[in-house]
Amino acid sequence: MTKSTQHIKEINVEEIQKLISDGTLKQWGRYPHIMFVEGVDKARIIWDDRKKVVMHKFVSSIADTEQRKKFARVYNSLNASINKQNKK
């Protein structure tokens, strides 16, 4: 079992696990609850285990329009499936 696989189990959110497995998200080794979208500079997706929500950080730092669109697609899909589900 790899280190990132162990962290996936700790997060235990199917949507996040799938994106890590297919390479869309990369976990930060030091802080596995912080993830980067592959091909996007600086911005991060953060899993808050206490609140059971995803958040984003440093999105305004994305200068490239295509990177911003890619980040938005990934984050918005997680937001819709995780955050909105937990508000019900």
C-alpha positions as CSV (number, residue, x, y, z in Angstrom):
1,M,0.0,0.0,0.0
2,T,1.5,3.3,-1.0
3,K,1.6,6.4,1.2
4,S,-1.0,8.2,-0.9
5,T,-3.4,5.2,-0.8
6,Q,-3.2,5.3,3.0
7,H,-4.2,9.0,2.9
8,I,-7.0,8.3,0.6
9,K,-8.5,5.9,3.1
10,E,-8.1,8.6,5.8
11,I,-10.0,11.1,3.7
12,N,-12.5,8.3,2.8
13,V,-14.5,10.3,0.3
14,E,-15.3,8.4,-2.9
15,E,-15.2,11.4,-5.2
16,I,-11.8,12.5,-3.9
17,Q,-10.4,9.0,-4.1
18,K,-11.5,8.6,-7.7
19,L,-9.8,11.9,-8.7
20,I,-6.6,11.0,-6.9
21,S,-6.5,7.5,-8.5
22,D,-7.0,8.8,-12.0
23,G,-4.3,11.5,-11.5
24,T,-6.6,14.6,-11.6
25,L,-5.7,15.4,-8.0
26,K,-2.3,15.1,-6.3
27,Q,-2.1,15.1,-2.6
28,W,0.6,17.2,-0.8
29,G,2.8,14.6,1.0
30,R,3.3,16.8,4.0
31,Y,-0.4,17.8,4.3
32,P,-2.5,15.1,2.7
33,H,-5.8,17.0,3.2
34,I,-4.4,19.6,0.7
35,M,-4.6,18.6,-3.0
36,F,-3.5,20.2,-6.2
37,V,-5.3,19.8,-9.6
38,E,-2.8,18.3,-12.1
39,G,-1.7,21.0,-14.6
40,V,-2.9,23.9,-12.5
41,D,-0.4,26.2,-10.7
42,K,-0.7,27.4,-7.1
43,A,-4.4,26.8,-6.4
44,R,-5.4,24.1,-3.9
45,I,-8.4,22.1,-2.9
46,I,-8.6,21.4,0.8
47,W,-10.6,18.7,2.5
48,D,-11.8,19.7,6.0
49,D,-12.4,16.4,7.8
50,R,-14.1,18.0,10.8
51,K,-16.7,19.8,8.7
52,K,-16.7,17.2,5.9
53,V,-16.4,19.8,3.1
54,V,-14.0,20.8,0.4
55,M,-12.7,24.3,0.1
56,H,-10.3,26.1,-2.2
57,K,-7.4,28.4,-1.7
58,F,-5.2,30.7,-3.9
59,V,-7.6,30.5,-6.8
60,S,-7.0,34.2,-7.6
61,S,-3.4,33.3,-8.2
62,I,-4.3,31.3,-11.3
63,A,-3.2,33.6,-14.2
64,D,-3.9,31.2,-17.1
65,T,-7.5,31.1,-18.3
66,E,-7.4,27.4,-19.2
67,Q,-5.9,26.5,-15.9
68,R,-8.6,28.5,-14.1
69,K,-11.3,26.6,-16.1
70,K,-9.8,23.3,-15.3
71,F,-9.6,24.1,-11.6
72,A,-13.2,25.3,-11.6
73,R,-14.4,22.2,-13.3
74,V,-12.7,19.9,-10.7
75,Y,-13.6,22.0,-7.7
76,N,-17.2,22.7,-8.8
77,S,-17.9,19.0,-9.3
78,L,-16.5,18.2,-5.8
79,N,-18.4,21.1,-4.3
80,A,-21.7,19.9,-5.9
81,S,-21.3,16.3,-4.9
82,I,-19.7,16.7,-1.4
83,N,-20.6,20.1,0.0
84,K,-24.2,20.3,-1.2
85,Q,-24.8,16.6,-0.2
86,N,-23.7,17.4,3.3
87,K,-26.0,20.4,3.7
88,K,-29.1,18.2,3.2
